[in-house]
Amino acid sequence: MTRTPIPTRRPRLVLALLLAALVSLGAACGSGGSAAPDVSLAVAGVVSGETTVARPDGDTPVYASPDAAEPDQVLPGVTEFGSPLALVVLDRGTSGWLHVQLPTRPNGSTGWIEADGVELRTVTTAITVDLDARRLVVTDGGTPVLETTAAVGAPGTPTPTGTFFVTDMLSTGEDGGSYGPFALGLSAHSEVLTEFAGGDGQVGIHGTNQPDSIGAAVSNGCVRVPNDLALQLRGLVSLGTPVTVG
């Protein structure tokens, strides 16, 4: 089938959790809180799970269906922060096509991309955020490998629920900054804030210079973890790692 190309439209995937830190604005995803952090390594649990992640080799047209004549949008081959585009594969059943989860609004958006030129990788890690317990758990192959108390969104700016994935892995260069030394950008977007710190309200997981806020519901939607745990995330997860929030 002959497909009509359309000009690449670079979506605004600016990460709300990182922009202020990177330009030294000093604004955090929230303030206040007084709960003490509770950090531990998990040693039990056996739940199998693997995720297939698509790594396109460049700008990627996204179609509503495999038989659509034109793409709905074109995702750039790299994010605003220079990370390679990574998309979670939901279905590989249609020959020559991949059904993927998208890092765009609205949350939960999906689309189809052509499989040609796409590298497929297997990710065994996963992150779960329990909003009620204010707890974050990282698993590898279904086995918990890291667990910590976390700060979550305040009642007026809640952390969005659903299944998302890691789009960026960034060192902030500011160990004492609002977002700590390291942050994960997610495909999640705030359901309340359509714009934040110049971006589109994208949510992430990051460190903090307010350790007393860990365990509280105080942020603008981001998930905060202790700085030493944020650094451990850097060595545990990868682009495309699924993140379930509920």
N, C-alpha and C positions, 0 to 999 in steps of 0.2 A: 504494500500500500504506500503510495506517495504521500508524504506529510509535508505540510506547509510550515516552514520555520517561522518563528516570530522573534522579534528582538528580545534579547535577554533583559529581564527586569530584575534588578538587584533588590531583593526584599530587605527591609530594615530589620536585621536580626541583631540589633544592638542589645547587649546584655545589661539589663537594669542593675543586676547585682554587681557588675564590674566597672561600669563606666565612670562612676564617681571616684572610685579608687584610682583608676588609671589616669585620670586628669586632676587628681588631688583636690577634689571638691570637698572631701571629708564628710559626706552625708552617708548615713548607714541605712540599712533596710528597716530600721525601726529603732526604738530606744527603750531604756528602762529594763526592768526585770531583776530578780534577786535570787533565783534558784541556783544552787551550787551544781557544777557539772558532775556527771557520773559517767566515767569512761571505763570501758572494759573490753577485753577481747573475748568473743564468744567461742566456745569450744564444743558445742553440740549442735545437732540438727542435720538431717539428711533429706534434702528435697532437691531432686534432679531438675536441671533446667539449662537450656542453651538458647542463645539468640543469634539469628543470622543477621549480619549487618552488611548493607550494600555500600561500597565505596566507589562512586563514579569517578571517571578519569577527567572530568571537566564539568562545564555548565550542563545542567540536566533538565530537559523538558519534562514536565509532569502532566499527565493526561488524566481526565476523569474516568476513562475506561480504555481498554486496549483497542477498541474500535473507534475511538474519538478521532476526528479529522485533524484537530489542532490541539496543542497543549494549552492548559489553563494558565500555566506559569512556567518560568524557567528558573530553577534554583542555581545560584552561582556555585562553582566548584570549590570555593572556600568560603568560610564564614567571615563576618566582619573582623574577626580577630585572627584570621589566617589559618584556622583549623580546616583540614580537609572535610568536605561534605561527607557525612555519614548518616544513613537512613536505616531504620529498623525494617526488616522484611517481614511482612505479615503473611504473604502467600506467594508461592513459586509455581502454582499449578497451571498457569496459562503460558503456553509455549512462547518463549521470547520476551516475556514480560515479568515484572516484579511488582507486586502490590506492596506499597511501603507506607509507613507512618511518616508524616511531614512535621518539620519544625516550625510551622506557621500557624497563625490564628485561622479559625478557632481551634482551641485545644482538641486533640483527637482527630485532626484532619488527616486524610489519607489520599493517596493517588497512585497512579501507575507510571512506571518508568520502563524504558526498553532495557533489556538485560545485556545487550551488546556493549562491551567496553566497561562493564561494571565488575569490580572485584568483590567477591563475597567472602566475608570473614565470619568466624564463629566466636562469639563472646560468651564466656561462662560466668561472668560476674553479674550481679544484680544488686540494686539498692532498694530498700523498703523504708518508707517514712510513715510511722504511726503517729498521726496528729494528736490523738487523744492521750497517748502515752508520752508524746513528745520524745520519740525515740527513733534513731536511725540505725539500720542494720545493713551491712554489706555481706553478701554471700558469694561464694565461688563454687560453682558446680553444685549449688544447692546447700552447701555447708556454710553456716555463718563464720566469718573470719574477723569481723570487727563490729562493735556495737557501742553506741554512745547516746547519751541524752542530747537533745537538740532544741534549739529555739525555732519556733514556727511563726506563721503569720498571725497578726493581731485579729481580733474579732471583726474589725471593720475592713481589714485588708488580708483576708485569709489566704493561706497557701492553697492553690488549686489542687483538687483531687483528680486522680486518674493515673494512667500509665504513660509515662514520658520516656525520654532517653537523653543521654549526655551528648551535647553538641560541641562543647568546648572544654578544654582543660588548660587553665591559665595560671601562671605564677604572676601575682600582682606586683611583685617588686617592693612591697611595703608590708613588712612583717607586723608593724604596728598600726596599719591602716584599718579602715572600716571593715574591709573584707578579709583581713588576715593575709597570710602568705600565699594562699592558693584557693582557687574557686573552680567549680564545675558549672558551666552554663548548660541549662536544660532546654528541652523543646517546649516546656510549660510556659504559659503566659498568665499574668494576673487576670482574673475575671472582673476585677474592680477597677484597676488602674490601666487605662489604655496608653498612658504615657508616664514615664518616670525617669528622671535624670537624663532626659534627652532621648531615651529609647522607647521601645514599645511595651514596656512592662514585662519583659522576659524574666523568668524566675531561675534561681540557681541555688546551689549548695556552696557555702563558703565559710571561712574562718571569721573571726570577729575581734575587735579591740574592746569589746564589752563582755568579758567572760561571765559576768554576773547575770547576763541575759539568757544564758544557756538554760534550757528547761522552761522558759516562759513563752507566752504567745504575744510577741512584741514587734515582729518585723512587718515589712510591707508585702510579705509573701514568700520571701526567701527563707531557706533553711540554714540556720547557723550551727556550726559545730566548733568545738575547741580547736585552736590553731594546730596543735600537734596531731590531732585527728585529721584535719584538713590536709596536712602534708602526707599522712598515710594514705589518704584517698588517691593521691597522685600515683602511688605505686601499685594500687589495687585495681583500679577501674580503667576503662578505655572508652574511646568514642563509640557511641552506640549502646553503651551499657544501659539496660532498662531501669527506670526509676518509677516505682509504684508508690503513690501517695494516697493515703486513706485514713 
